[in-house]
Amino acid sequence: MFSRRHRFTALAVLGLCTAIGAPLVAQSPDEVPAGPLTLEQVLTLAEKRSESIAIARAAVQRAEGEQTRARSGLYPQLSASASYDRALASEFEGLFDSTDFGGAEEDGSFEDLPFGRENTWRVSFALSQNLYTGGRQAAQNRIAEAGREAASLGVSTSRGQLLFDVTQAYYDAALSDRLVQIAEATREQADATLRQTQAGFDAGTQPEFELVRARVTRDTQTPLVIRQRANREVALFRLKQLLDLPQDFDLQLADALGDERLSPPATFAASVAPFEKSLPVTDPAALTAAARADIAIPDRTVVNEAAATLRLREASLKLAEAQKKPQIALNSTYSRIAYPSNFFPAFDRSNWSVGAALNIPVLTGGRQRGDEQVARAELEQARLQLRQTQELAALDSRSAWAELIAARAAWEASAGTVQQAARAHEIADVRYRAGVSTQLELSDARLLLQQAEANRAQAARDLQVARARMALLPDLPIGASSTPRLQVPPQQVPPAPQPSPGLPGGSNAAIQTGGFQTGGFQAGIR
């Protein structure tokens, strides 16, 4: 039987476990749809759970508060106050106790005077209204309005950047998964060749050199599979981080980049369709001409943000200039006062005053001149930044257009490569099984097939990301592109051994090592 101390310890441990487990339950992704997720589902989930968008919306609320505070100067300001004073000792104590005042004390004419009273109650109301501010109030309103506009545009920019980042991470994960499949299929082909060569060696029809070469080819594919699986995990970790999901969550994607038509994502289809319809399909010269053609520059949010900042700086200069002008305000104070002999008051006296206040800065020691100089410098800086932003936005828009054209051209160029490489590998395998070719020819055909499949998947990923960038371009910051965030150096693999010139069907052609780069990964092909 447990003692009281043991029971207390058990309860404490149970409470600690409950406290630790509570955050884990709160972080469970209950709103994640079941099954493989499409890009549309991932984007919706990311927008709901994004901290960056929440921060941007909080900035809008702050700007709205600043706007309300700035407008308050237009309206009257009324405040109320109440006070109670208890006199413990007074210099007027006993002053009216003598009879030298012609019997005034007997008549009670001094008993209501405030001098030396023990209890004093005051209730006051103060009213003020700005009559003339020299332009200060109008400038403050314009500053708050420009800040509110810039904060609203910041929400659009944060949303556009988030959707683009999630789209890149989604297709990077899909590409890495496809590369894992390619690497595993290549290893299976090499393993099948090894088994066939081993059978031929056991039967005495294949030399030991061919067996060693087949084993080396198979073994060199294993590190590739491991590397591609690691790349897939990194890509999934990045996507889970953007979705605010636990790192151990089993995230599955529906898009495998294997669609031969490769239609634009449904989320961006309406926005990117007008651009793609104007692109020629197969003519490289026409694609080059389209890249050089003038396109309609979309209205960029970053340019509007820079324009809002310029208006804010203009209003700041007006406010600085207004500080040297006079300011007139109307003031009024009304008070009710009581001097009761006991504690409870009877407000039988009052004060009421009305006046006006004029404030004129006469000598500021150079502060006014310094404020205006700073405001003019910030205004000139904002003008230059707006001009620079407009130029960079035009360049960025043309860059996105050129990137879409290049991605579309690469996708079209890789259309039949995979089928041709697969056919070549099939023929090489038949020739090798028939004994009319060497393993080198089969390895070369396998390498070409692997590279063609990887290039096809890479082109699909690049095209989808370029479409997303073009669709989100109005809200994207300048410079958002599919630049990889993580570079993994390619593995250096020694070339396959060359066949002996005396072997039948011998060739001195070396196996070339190709390379392909994903959106965030660099992998070598052997």
Backbone torsions as a table, in degrees:
resi	resn	phi	psi	omega
1	MET	NA	134.4	-177.2
2	PHE	-73.4	144.2	172.1
3	SER	-82.2	172.1	179.8
4	ARG	-61.7	-38.0	-179.9
5	ARG	-64.4	-41.6	180.0
6	HIS	-67.1	-40.1	177.7
7	ARG	-63.7	-40.2	178.5
8	PHE	-63.8	-40.3	178.7
9	THR	-64.4	-42.1	179.4
10	ALA	-63.9	-42.4	178.2
11	LEU	-64.4	-38.4	179.2
12	ALA	-64.9	-42.5	178.2
13	VAL	-64.6	-41.2	178.4
14	LEU	-62.9	-41.3	177.7
15	GLY	-65.9	-37.8	177.8
16	LEU	-64.6	-42.6	178.5
17	CYS	-63.4	-39.1	177.9
18	THR	-64.5	-41.1	179.7
19	ALA	-65.9	-37.6	179.2
20	ILE	-72.4	-36.5	-177.9
21	GLY	-76.0	-19.6	-178.1
22	ALA	-61.6	-45.5	177.0
23	PRO	-62.3	-33.2	-179.9
24	LEU	-66.0	-38.6	177.3
25	VAL	-67.8	-38.1	-179.3
26	ALA	-66.0	-27.4	-177.2
27	GLN	-90.6	0.5	-178.8
28	SER	-64.5	130.5	-175.8
29	PRO	-77.5	73.8	-177.2
30	ASP	-69.0	-30.9	-176.1
31	GLU	-86.3	3.2	177.9
32	VAL	-74.3	124.6	179.5
33	PRO	-63.0	151.5	179.1
34	ALA	-77.3	152.7	176.8
35	GLY	85.9	179.2	176.7
36	PRO	-59.6	139.1	-175.2
37	LEU	-96.4	135.4	172.7
38	THR	-83.8	169.3	179.1
39	LEU	-62.2	-39.0	-179.6
40	GLU	-62.4	-42.6	177.9
41	GLN	-65.9	-38.4	179.6
42	VAL	-65.9	-42.0	179.9
43	LEU	-65.2	-41.2	178.2
44	THR	-63.2	-43.2	179.3
45	LEU	-65.0	-40.7	-178.8
46	ALA	-66.0	-39.0	-179.0
47	GLU	-67.1	-34.0	179.6
48	LYS	-71.4	-33.6	-171.1
49	ARG	-105.7	10.4	-173.4
50	SER	-80.6	128.3	173.9
51	GLU	-74.8	-33.9	-178.2
52	SER	-63.8	-40.7	177.8
53	ILE	-68.2	-39.7	177.6
54	ALA	-62.1	-39.5	177.7
55	ILE	-64.4	-42.3	179.3
56	ALA	-64.3	-38.5	177.8
57	ARG	-68.9	-34.8	174.6
58	ALA	-63.8	-35.4	175.7
59	ALA	-64.5	-34.8	176.2
60	VAL	-65.0	-43.4	178.2
61	GLN	-62.0	-39.5	177.6
62	ARG	-64.2	-42.2	179.1
63	ALA	-64.7	-36.6	176.2
64	GLU	-64.6	-37.6	175.2
65	GLY	-64.3	-40.3	176.5
66	GLU	-63.2	-37.0	179.0
67	GLN	-66.7	-42.6	177.5
68	THR	-63.7	-40.7	179.3
69	ARG	-66.0	-36.9	179.2
70	ALA	-68.1	-37.7	-179.7
71	ARG	-70.3	-21.0	-176.3
72	SER	-61.7	-23.3	178.9
73	GLY	-68.5	-13.6	178.4
74	LEU	-80.4	-18.3	-171.2
75	TYR	-110.2	159.6	178.7
76	PRO	-63.8	148.5	178.6
77	GLN	-112.1	118.8	-177.6
78	LEU	-121.9	130.5	178.5
79	SER	-133.8	150.5	179.6
80	ALA	-125.0	148.5	178.8
81	SER	-146.4	151.4	178.0
82	ALA	-138.8	143.1	-178.6
83	SER	-147.0	154.6	176.2
84	TYR	-136.0	131.9	178.9
85	ASP	-123.1	134.2	176.6
86	ARG	-115.5	115.7	-178.4
87	ALA	-83.9	119.0	177.3
88	LEU	-86.8	-31.0	175.3
89	ALA	-152.9	145.9	-176.6
90	SER	-144.1	147.1	177.3
91	GLU	-71.6	-15.1	179.3
92	PHE	-93.7	4.5	-177.7
93	GLU	-65.2	125.8	179.9
94	GLY	79.3	4.0	-176.1
95	LEU	-67.3	-32.9	-175.4
96	PHE	-105.0	20.4	179.1
97	ASP	-85.0	-20.7	-177.9
98	SER	-77.3	168.7	-178.5
99	THR	-104.8	18.0	-177.7
100	ASP	-78.5	2.6	-175.5
101	PHE	-103.7	26.1	174.6
102	GLY	68.2	37.8	177.9
103	GLY	73.5	18.8	-179.3
104	ALA	-67.5	-31.9	-179.0
105	GLU	-69.9	-35.9	179.9
106	GLU	-65.1	-33.8	178.4
107	ASP	-78.2	-11.6	179.0
108	GLY	77.4	21.5	-176.5
109	SER	-76.9	-15.9	-179.1
110	PHE	-104.8	-2.2	-172.6
111	GLU	-72.4	-20.0	179.9
112	ASP	-97.3	2.5	179.3
113	LEU	-69.1	148.0	-175.8
114	PRO	-76.3	-6.6	-173.5
115	PHE	-73.2	123.5	174.4
116	GLY	73.5	13.2	-179.8
117	ARG	-71.6	143.5	-176.4
118	GLU	-74.2	-36.3	-175.7
119	ASN	-117.2	131.6	178.2
120	THR	-135.6	123.4	178.1
121	TRP	-115.9	138.3	176.4
122	ARG	-138.0	134.0	172.2
123	VAL	-126.9	119.9	-172.5
124	SER	-127.5	149.6	174.2
125	PHE	-127.2	129.1	-179.2
126	ALA	-118.3	128.9	-179.4
127	LEU	-121.8	134.2	176.1
128	SER	-139.1	144.8	-179.9
129	GLN	-144.9	125.8	177.1
130	ASN	-71.2	129.0	176.8
131	LEU	-100.5	-36.8	-179.7
132	TYR	-150.9	125.1	-178.4
133	THR	-115.4	2.2	178.8
134	GLY	70.1	19.7	-179.1
135	GLY	97.1	-1.6	-178.6
136	ARG	-64.0	-45.5	-175.4
137	GLN	-65.4	-42.9	178.9
138	ALA	-63.9	-39.2	178.9
139	ALA	-66.6	-40.9	178.2
140	GLN	-63.7	-38.1	177.7
141	ASN	-64.5	-41.2	179.7
142	ARG	-67.9	-37.5	177.0
143	ILE	-62.5	-45.7	-180.0
144	ALA	-65.4	-37.9	179.4
145	GLU	-66.3	-42.9	178.2
146	ALA	-66.0	-37.4	176.4
147	GLY	-64.8	-38.2	177.4
148	ARG	-65.4	-40.7	178.9
149	GLU	-65.9	-42.7	179.3
150	ALA	-64.2	-37.4	178.5
151	ALA	-67.0	-39.2	178.0
152	SER	-64.7	-40.6	176.9
153	LEU	-66.4	-30.6	177.2
154	GLY	-64.4	-32.2	176.0
155	VAL	-64.5	-43.3	178.9
156	SER	-63.1	-41.4	179.1
157	THR	-64.8	-43.7	179.3
158	SER	-63.1	-40.2	179.9
159	ARG	-66.2	-45.2	179.3
160	GLY	-61.5	-43.0	179.0
161	GLN	-65.0	-39.8	179.2
162	LEU	-63.7	-47.7	-178.9
163	LEU	-61.8	-38.1	179.6
164	PHE	-69.3	-42.6	178.5
165	ASP	-62.6	-42.2	179.8
166	VAL	-66.7	-39.0	178.7
167	THR	-62.7	-45.1	177.0
168	GLN	-60.3	-47.0	-179.1
169	ALA	-63.4	-36.3	-180.0
170	TYR	-64.1	-49.6	-178.3
171	TYR	-74.7	-26.1	171.8
172	ASP	-64.3	-42.3	177.8
173	ALA	-66.5	-40.9	177.9
174	ALA	-64.3	-39.7	178.4
175	LEU	-66.2	-43.5	179.4
176	SER	-63.1	-36.3	176.5
177	ASP	-65.5	-40.0	177.9
178	ARG	-65.3	-38.3	179.0
179	LEU	-67.6	-33.0	174.4
180	VAL	-63.6	-43.5	178.5
181	GLN	-61.7	-41.7	179.2
182	ILE	-64.3	-44.4	-179.3
183	ALA	-64.7	-41.2	179.0
184	GLU	-66.6	-40.6	178.1
185	ALA	-64.1	-39.0	178.2
186	THR	-65.2	-39.6	177.9
187	ARG	-66.0	-38.2	177.4
188	GLU	-63.7	-39.4	177.0
189	GLN	-64.4	-43.0	178.4
190	ALA	-65.0	-36.1	178.2
191	ASP	-67.4	-38.7	176.7
192	ALA	-64.2	-39.5	177.0
193	THR	-64.2	-38.8	178.3
194	LEU	-63.2	-42.8	179.7
195	ARG	-64.1	-39.6	179.0
196	GLN	-66.7	-43.1	179.7
197	THR	-65.5	-38.8	178.0
198	GLN	-62.3	-40.7	178.0
199	ALA	-64.8	-41.0	177.5
200	GLY	-65.4	-38.1	178.3
201	PHE	-66.2	-40.2	178.6
202	ASP	-65.7	-32.6	179.4
203	ALA	-82.9	-7.9	179.2
204	GLY	86.1	11.4	-179.9
205	THR	-98.6	-9.4	-179.5
206	GLN	-124.3	136.7	179.1
207	PRO	-74.9	163.7	178.5
208	GLU	-63.6	-30.2	179.0
209	PHE	-59.2	-42.7	179.2
210	GLU	-66.6	-36.9	178.4
211	LEU	-65.2	-44.4	179.1
212	VAL	-63.5	-42.4	179.5
213	ARG	-62.0	-43.4	179.6
214	ALA	-63.4	-38.5	179.2
215	ARG	-68.5	-41.7	178.4
216	VAL	-63.0	-41.1	179.1
217	THR	-62.4	-42.3	178.9
218	ARG	-65.9	-43.7	-176.7
219	ASP	-67.4	-32.8	179.0
220	THR	-70.5	-16.5	177.3
221	GLN	-79.9	-22.9	-178.5
222	THR	-63.6	-46.7	175.5
223	PRO	-60.2	-33.2	177.9
224	LEU	-63.5	-43.4	178.7
225	VAL	-62.4	-44.1	179.4
226	ILE	-62.0	-43.4	-179.4
227	ARG	-64.5	-42.8	-179.8
228	GLN	-67.5	-35.1	175.7
229	ARG	-65.8	-39.3	176.2
230	ALA	-63.8	-41.5	177.2
231	ASN	-61.6	-38.0	178.2
232	ARG	-64.6	-40.6	178.5
233	GLU	-63.3	-41.7	179.0
234	VAL	-63.0	-43.2	178.9
235	ALA	-63.1	-41.3	178.0
236	LEU	-67.2	-37.3	176.9
237	PHE	-61.0	-42.4	179.2
238	ARG	-62.6	-43.6	-180.0
239	LEU	-66.8	-40.5	177.8
240	LYS	-63.9	-36.2	178.3
241	GLN	-64.2	-40.5	178.0
242	LEU	-68.1	-30.5	179.5
243	LEU	-88.7	-2.0	-179.0
244	ASP	58.3	46.4	178.6
245	LEU	-108.6	152.7	175.5
246	PRO	-61.3	147.8	-176.7
247	GLN	-68.7	-19.8	178.0
248	ASP	-93.6	8.4	179.4
249	PHE	-71.8	136.9	-178.8
250	ASP	-82.1	90.7	-177.7
251	LEU	-93.2	124.8	179.1
252	GLN	-122.4	140.4	-176.7
253	LEU	-110.7	144.9	-177.4
254	ALA	-88.0	-26.9	-175.6
255	ASP	-91.2	123.6	-179.1
256	ALA	-111.4	11.6	179.0
257	LEU	58.0	27.7	-177.8
258	GLY	-106.2	3.3	-179.1
259	ASP	-73.4	127.3	-179.4
260	GLU	-70.1	-28.8	178.2
261	ARG	-81.8	-34.9	179.0
262	LEU	49.9	64.8	177.2
263	SER	-69.5	154.4	177.6
264	PRO	-61.9	150.2	175.5
265	PRO	-56.0	143.2	-176.2
266	ALA	-57.8	-33.3	-179.3
267	THR	-64.9	-33.0	-175.4
268	PHE	-110.0	2.4	-173.3
269	ALA	-61.8	-45.3	-177.1
270	ALA	-65.7	-33.7	-177.1
271	SER	-78.8	-35.5	-174.4
272	VAL	-92.2	-14.7	-177.3
273	ALA	-58.8	-44.4	179.3
274	PRO	-60.2	-32.5	179.6
275	PHE	-73.1	-44.0	-176.6
276	GLU	-71.5	-28.9	179.1
277	LYS	-65.9	-26.8	-179.5
278	SER	-84.3	-3.2	-178.1
279	LEU	-89.0	135.7	170.0
280	PRO	-68.4	157.4	-171.0
281	VAL	-88.3	-51.3	-169.0
282	THR	-124.7	-12.2	-174.0
283	ASP	-82.8	111.1	-179.7
284	PRO	-62.9	-38.3	179.8
285	ALA	-63.2	-40.1	179.0
286	ALA	-66.8	-35.5	176.7
287	LEU	-64.6	-40.3	177.7
288	THR	-63.7	-42.2	178.2
289	ALA	-64.2	-37.7	178.5
290	ALA	-65.4	-34.6	178.7
291	ALA	-66.6	-32.2	-179.1
292	ARG	-86.5	-12.5	-175.8
293	ALA	-71.5	153.2	176.9
294	ASP	-74.8	133.7	178.3
295	ILE	-117.3	158.3	178.0
296	ALA	-70.4	119.7	-179.2
297	ILE	-76.0	120.7	-179.8
298	PRO	-70.1	158.0	177.5
299	ASP	-72.0	109.6	-173.5
300	ARG	-89.9	137.8	179.6
301	THR	-65.1	-35.2	-179.5
302	VAL	-64.0	-33.3	176.4
303	VAL	-68.6	-41.4	177.8
304	ASN	-65.1	-35.6	176.0
305	GLU	-64.3	-42.6	178.3
306	ALA	-64.7	-37.7	177.0
307	ALA	-65.6	-39.7	176.8
308	ALA	-64.3	-37.7	176.6
309	THR	-64.8	-37.8	177.2
310	LEU	-62.8	-43.8	178.4
311	ARG	-64.4	-35.6	177.3
312	LEU	-64.7	-40.8	179.3
313	ARG	-68.4	-36.1	176.0
314	GLU	-62.4	-43.9	178.2
315	ALA	-66.8	-34.1	177.2
316	SER	-64.4	-37.8	176.0
317	LEU	-65.3	-41.7	176.6
318	LYS	-60.5	-40.0	179.0
319	LEU	-66.1	-40.1	178.5
320	ALA	-65.0	-39.6	178.3
321	GLU	-69.0	-30.5	-178.8
322	ALA	-73.1	-16.4	-178.4
323	GLN	-66.9	-19.8	179.8
324	LYS	-91.1	1.0	179.7
325	LYS	-96.3	155.4	-179.5
326	PRO	-68.7	161.6	179.0
327	GLN	-134.2	130.7	-177.1
328	ILE	-120.7	133.8	-179.8
329	ALA	-137.6	145.6	176.4
330	LEU	-97.1	132.7	-177.7
331	ASN	-127.2	143.1	175.9
332	SER	-147.7	138.6	179.8
333	THR	-133.2	130.8	178.6
334	TYR	-128.2	130.1	-176.9
335	SER	-133.4	145.3	170.8
336	ARG	-115.3	133.0	-171.1
337	ILE	-129.4	144.8	177.3
338	ALA	-140.1	140.9	176.6
339	TYR	-124.3	71.7	-175.8
340	PRO	-74.9	150.7	175.2
341	SER	-74.4	-29.9	172.6
342	ASN	-104.5	-166.0	-174.2
343	PHE	-75.8	-37.4	-172.0
344	PHE	-79.9	131.7	-173.0
345	PRO	-89.2	158.9	168.2
346	ALA	-134.6	100.6	-171.5
347	PHE	-70.7	96.5	-177.0
348	ASP	-113.8	4.4	178.6
349	ARG	-127.8	154.8	-177.7
350	SER	-148.4	153.2	171.8
351	ASN	-128.2	137.9	179.3
352	TRP	-146.5	124.0	-179.4
353	SER	-135.3	145.8	176.5
354	VAL	-130.7	135.1	-179.4
355	GLY	-157.8	176.5	177.7
356	ALA	-130.2	145.3	-178.8
357	ALA	-120.1	132.2	177.3
358	LEU	-116.2	125.6	-179.1
359	ASN	-119.7	117.8	-179.9
360	ILE	-124.1	116.7	175.4
361	PRO	-70.7	123.8	-177.8
362	VAL	-104.4	-48.6	-178.0
363	LEU	-138.8	120.7	-179.6
364	THR	-115.9	4.1	177.6
365	GLY	68.2	22.8	180.0
366	GLY	95.5	-4.6	-179.2
367	ARG	-63.0	-41.4	-179.2
368	GLN	-63.3	-44.9	179.7
369	ARG	-65.0	-38.4	178.1
370	GLY	-66.2	-40.5	178.5
371	ASP	-62.3	-41.9	179.8
372	GLU	-67.6	-37.9	179.2
373	GLN	-64.8	-42.9	177.6
374	VAL	-63.6	-42.7	-178.9
375	ALA	-65.0	-38.5	178.4
376	ARG	-67.8	-39.6	178.5
377	ALA	-64.4	-41.7	178.0
378	GLU	-66.0	-35.2	177.9
379	LEU	-67.2	-42.5	177.7
380	GLU	-65.1	-39.1	177.1
381	GLN	-62.8	-41.1	178.9
382	ALA	-64.9	-37.1	177.7
383	ARG	-63.4	-45.6	-179.9
384	LEU	-66.1	-38.2	178.8
385	GLN	-66.6	-36.2	176.5
386	LEU	-64.7	-43.9	178.6
387	ARG	-64.1	-42.3	178.7
388	GLN	-64.9	-40.7	179.2
389	THR	-63.7	-40.2	178.0
390	GLN	-62.3	-43.0	179.1
391	GLU	-65.8	-44.1	-179.5
392	LEU	-68.2	-33.1	178.5
393	ALA	-66.9	-40.3	177.2
394	ALA	-63.7	-42.8	178.0
395	LEU	-64.4	-42.0	-179.1
396	ASP	-65.2	-37.5	178.9
397	SER	-65.6	-43.3	177.6
398	ARG	-67.4	-33.3	176.9
399	SER	-65.0	-41.7	177.2
400	ALA	-64.1	-38.7	177.9
401	TRP	-63.6	-45.9	179.5
402	ALA	-65.3	-36.5	178.7
403	GLU	-65.6	-39.0	176.9
404	LEU	-65.0	-41.0	179.0
405	ILE	-64.2	-45.2	-179.7
406	ALA	-64.1	-41.4	179.4
407	ALA	-65.8	-40.0	178.6
408	ARG	-65.6	-41.4	179.6
409	ALA	-64.6	-41.5	178.6
410	ALA	-64.3	-39.2	178.3
411	TRP	-65.1	-44.4	179.1
412	GLU	-64.5	-36.8	-178.1
413	ALA	-69.3	-27.4	-177.9
414	SER	-91.8	11.8	-172.6
415	ALA	-60.7	-52.3	-175.2
416	GLY	-100.2	4.4	-175.4
417	THR	-68.1	-40.6	-177.1
418	VAL	-65.3	-43.0	179.3
419	GLN	-63.2	-42.4	179.4
420	GLN	-66.7	-41.0	179.0
421	ALA	-66.9	-37.7	177.5
422	ALA	-64.9	-39.9	177.5
423	ARG	-65.5	-40.4	178.6
424	ALA	-63.8	-40.1	178.5
425	HIS	-67.2	-37.1	178.3
426	GLU	-63.2	-44.0	179.0
427	ILE	-65.1	-42.4	-180.0
428	ALA	-63.3	-38.4	179.4
429	ASP	-65.9	-40.8	178.1
430	VAL	-64.2	-43.2	179.6
431	ARG	-63.2	-38.5	-179.4
432	TYR	-69.7	-40.1	178.6
433	ARG	-65.0	-32.5	179.4
434	ALA	-80.7	-9.0	178.0
435	GLY	82.0	16.2	-179.3
436	VAL	-100.2	-0.1	177.4
437	SER	-141.4	170.7	-178.3
438	THR	-97.7	168.7	176.6
439	GLN	-66.7	-26.4	177.7
440	LEU	-61.2	-41.7	177.9
441	GLU	-64.0	-41.3	178.6
442	LEU	-66.0	-42.1	178.9
443	SER	-63.8	-39.4	178.6
444	ASP	-64.5	-40.7	178.0
445	ALA	-67.0	-36.9	177.5
446	ARG	-66.4	-40.2	177.4
447	LEU	-61.8	-43.5	179.7
448	LEU	-64.3	-38.3	178.0
449	LEU	-66.1	-43.8	179.1
450	GLN	-62.3	-42.7	-179.7
451	GLN	-68.0	-38.4	178.9
452	ALA	-65.0	-42.3	178.7
453	GLU	-66.1	-40.4	178.5
454	ALA	-66.4	-41.7	178.3
455	ASN	-64.5	-36.3	178.3
456	ARG	-65.1	-44.8	178.0
457	ALA	-65.2	-40.1	177.7
458	GLN	-62.6	-43.1	179.3
459	ALA	-63.9	-37.9	177.6
460	ALA	-64.5	-43.8	178.2
461	ARG	-62.7	-45.7	-179.0
462	ASP	-62.5	-39.1	-179.3
463	LEU	-66.8	-43.3	-179.7
464	GLN	-66.4	-39.0	178.4
465	VAL	-68.0	-40.1	177.6
466	ALA	-64.0	-37.6	176.0
467	ARG	-63.8	-43.0	178.9
468	ALA	-63.3	-41.1	178.9
469	ARG	-63.3	-41.6	-179.8
470	MET	-67.1	-37.5	-179.8
471	ALA	-70.7	-37.3	-178.4
472	LEU	-92.0	4.3	-172.9
473	LEU	-54.7	-41.7	-178.9
474	PRO	-56.9	-34.0	-176.3
475	ASP	-100.6	-2.4	-178.2
476	LEU	-81.4	145.6	170.8
477	PRO	-69.1	163.2	-178.1
478	ILE	-69.4	134.7	176.6
479	GLY	94.8	0.5	177.6
480	ALA	-71.5	119.6	-178.8
481	SER	-148.3	-176.7	-177.9
482	SER	-89.5	37.0	178.9
483	THR	-66.8	130.0	-178.2
484	PRO	-65.9	142.1	179.2
485	ARG	-90.5	-26.1	-176.4
486	LEU	-127.8	127.2	178.8
487	GLN	-109.7	120.1	175.2
488	VAL	-108.9	115.7	-176.5
489	PRO	-61.7	144.7	179.3
490	PRO	-67.6	148.3	177.6
491	GLN	-76.2	136.5	177.4
492	GLN	-89.9	117.9	-178.8
493	VAL	-117.9	130.0	178.8
494	PRO	-62.7	146.5	-179.9
495	PRO	-64.4	156.9	179.3
496	ALA	-66.1	148.3	-179.8
497	PRO	-62.3	142.7	-179.1
498	GLN	-79.1	143.0	178.6
499	PRO	-72.0	153.5	178.6
500	SER	-68.8	138.1	179.1
501	PRO	-58.7	-20.7	-177.3
502	GLY	-84.2	-9.8	-178.9
503	LEU	-74.4	149.5	177.8
504	PRO	-64.0	136.9	178.5
505	GLY	67.6	22.5	-177.4
506	GLY	-65.5	150.6	-179.7
507	SER	-143.9	144.7	178.9
508	ASN	-96.9	11.6	-179.4
509	ALA	-73.5	130.8	179.7
510	ALA	-88.7	148.4	176.8
511	ILE	-76.9	122.1	-179.0
512	GLN	-83.3	145.9	177.6
513	THR	-101.6	115.8	179.5
514	GLY	-97.0	169.3	178.9
515	GLY	-140.7	145.2	174.3
516	PHE	-137.8	147.7	-174.3
517	GLN	-120.3	128.3	177.0
518	THR	-93.5	177.3	177.0
519	GLY	-75.2	71.1	-179.3
520	GLY	125.8	-1.3	-178.2
521	PHE	-140.5	149.1	175.2
522	GLN	-124.1	123.0	-176.3
523	ALA	-131.9	144.2	178.6
524	GLY	-96.2	150.8	178.3
525	ILE	-117.3	136.0	178.8
526	ARG	-117.7	NA	NA
